[in-house]
Amino acid sequence: MTERAERVEGRGQSGDMTGKSSPKIVACIPAFNEEKTIAKVVIKAQKHADVVLVCDDGSSDMTAEIAEKLGATVLKHSQNQGKGEALRTLFACALGLGADVVVVLDADGQHNPEEIPKLARPILDGEADLVIGSRFVKGASTDIPSYRIFGTRVINWLSGKKVTDLQSGFRAFSTNALVILSQCESKGYGIEQEQTALAVKNNLRIVEVPITVRYGGLHGTSKKGPLAHGLELISSILQLTVEDRPLLMLGVPGLLLLFLGLCLSGYLVWSFNLTRYFSIPIGLMTLGAVFTGMILIIAALMLYALNRVIQKASRH
């Protein structure tokens, strides 16, 4: 008997006399050119999920055919649209199937499908809406490269969120969380950061559990180089942070630039009175600092006001 079957049977024996069917666990796998690893991931996921969904995001290899042959339900994009779009397609299908828990894992084999029950458990027990498989909590095991550790720490610091592994793609969602997080707009690898930010904003319960992640020897663990991947993630984090805290992220730099511009203008006047020489470079720097500072301050105030309006509207 599989771990999932044992868990479900155990719930039935604990006194559930309502006649309800066992919880439906749906595994969602976004995939792009993963013919070398998709078979192993699908087969292992089928042991712990009632349905395995694969979104073939415009692959040019045999990813879709292999997954389909093994019994997975394959959703196809005619061209590559990014991980965010693949997840939206998978979530819509999972909701249509009446999933109780949706577990997302990567197709490249770095996540262990045997840990699906570990991620599903807090949701089934009513303790969480979003469960994040973390590489950095006690009990986790990973051979993550050092540059990724550094990049992850930078991204976590930028986000300001109290989550140890914002980039983890091994996650479980309740139905309620799935409906809310389907509103995410990121198309690429910034989707996990946006999900976490939206979950925090909507007061969803977030739990992190330790997972095992293996990078060594895996084919195509990243479709982008470290620099491109990192810049995309940092860009996503900054965008989300600016939207959430415009006064801090835009207003403070704006005030500093405005103060710098005023200091430069004072120096310019003092220098002209002393030497009768007007410095054009300093004059341009003064105008640039004042102009940019005012734009940032105005933008911060407008975003802040807009956020307040949206929050008030959502309460009603």
WOJOMO-V260187 format. One record per residue. N is the residue number from 0. NEAR is the number of other C-alpha atoms within 8 Angstrom. Layout:
N;NEAR / N;NEAR
This chain:
0;4 / 1;7 / 2;8 / 3;10 / 4;9 / 5;9 / 6;8 / 7;10 / 8;8 / 9;8 / 10;9 / 11;10 / 12;7 / 13;6 / 14;6 / 15;8 / 16;6 / 17;4 / 18;5 / 19;5 / 20;4 / 21;6 / 22;9 / 23;10 / 24;14 / 25;15 / 26;14 / 27;15 / 28;13 / 29;15 / 30;15 / 31;10 / 32;9 / 33;13 / 34;10 / 35;6 / 36;11 / 37;15 / 38;11 / 39;8 / 40;13 / 41;12 / 42;9 / 43;10 / 44;13 / 45;10 / 46;9 / 47;15 / 48;13 / 49;9 / 50;10 / 51;14 / 52;14 / 53;15 / 54;16 / 55;15 / 56;16 / 57;11 / 58;13 / 59;5 / 60;8 / 61;10 / 62;14 / 63;12 / 64;7 / 65;11 / 66;15 / 67;10 / 68;7 / 69;9 / 70;6 / 71;12 / 72;10 / 73;11 / 74;10 / 75;9 / 76;10 / 77;6 / 78;7 / 79;9 / 80;11 / 81;10 / 82;12 / 83;15 / 84;11 / 85;13 / 86;11 / 87;9 / 88;10 / 89;15 / 90;11 / 91;9 / 92;8 / 93;12 / 94;10 / 95;7 / 96;6 / 97;7 / 98;13 / 99;10 / 100;15 / 101;16 / 102;15 / 103;11 / 104;13 / 105;12 / 106;12 / 107;14 / 108;12 / 109;11 / 110;11 / 111;11 / 112;10 / 113;9 / 114;8 / 115;12 / 116;10 / 117;8 / 118;15 / 119;15 / 120;8 / 121;12 / 122;16 / 123;9 / 124;7 / 125;7 / 126;8 / 127;13 / 128;13 / 129;15 / 130;16 / 131;15 / 132;14 / 133;13 / 134;13 / 135;8 / 136;10 / 137;5 / 138;6 / 139;11 / 140;9 / 141;9 / 142;8 / 143;9 / 144;7 / 145;6 / 146;6 / 147;8 / 148;9 / 149;8 / 150;9 / 151;11 / 152;8 / 153;8 / 154;12 / 155;13 / 156;8 / 157;10 / 158;9 / 159;6 / 160;7 / 161;4 / 162;7 / 163;8 / 164;12 / 165;11 / 166;7 / 167;11 / 168;10 / 169;11 / 170;13 / 171;14 / 172;15 / 173;13 / 174;11 / 175;8 / 176;12 / 177;12 / 178;8 / 179;9 / 180;10 / 181;9 / 182;6 / 183;10 / 184;7 / 185;11 / 186;11 / 187;10 / 188;12 / 189;13 / 190;13 / 191;11 / 192;11 / 193;14 / 194;10 / 195;9 / 196;10 / 197;11 / 198;15 / 199;8 / 200;7 / 201;6 / 202;6 / 203;11 / 204;9 / 205;10 / 206;9 / 207;10 / 208;11 / 209;13 / 210;12 / 211;10 / 212;12 / 213;11 / 214;11 / 215;5 / 216;4 / 217;10 / 218;7 / 219;7 / 220;8 / 221;5 / 222;5 / 223;6 / 224;7 / 225;6 / 226;6 / 227;8 / 228;10 / 229;9 / 230;8 / 231;11 / 232;11 / 233;10 / 234;8 / 235;12 / 236;14 / 237;10 / 238;8 / 239;10 / 240;12 / 241;11 / 242;8 / 243;7 / 244;9 / 245;14 / 246;11 / 247;9 / 248;11 / 249;13 / 250;15 / 251;10 / 252;11 / 253;14 / 254;11 / 255;9 / 256;12 / 257;14 / 258;9 / 259;11 / 260;14 / 261;10 / 262;8 / 263;12 / 264;10 / 265;8 / 266;8 / 267;12 / 268;8 / 269;8 / 270;11 / 271;10 / 272;7 / 273;6 / 274;6 / 275;7 / 276;6 / 277;8 / 278;7 / 279;6 / 280;6 / 281;9 / 282;12 / 283;8 / 284;10 / 285;13 / 286;9 / 287;9 / 288;12 / 289;14 / 290;9 / 291;11 / 292;14 / 293;11 / 294;9 / 295;12 / 296;14 / 297;9 / 298;10 / 299;13 / 300;11 / 301;8 / 302;10 / 303;11 / 304;8 / 305;8 / 306;9 / 307;8 / 308;8 / 309;8 / 310;8 / 311;8 / 312;7 / 313;6 / 314;5 / 315;4
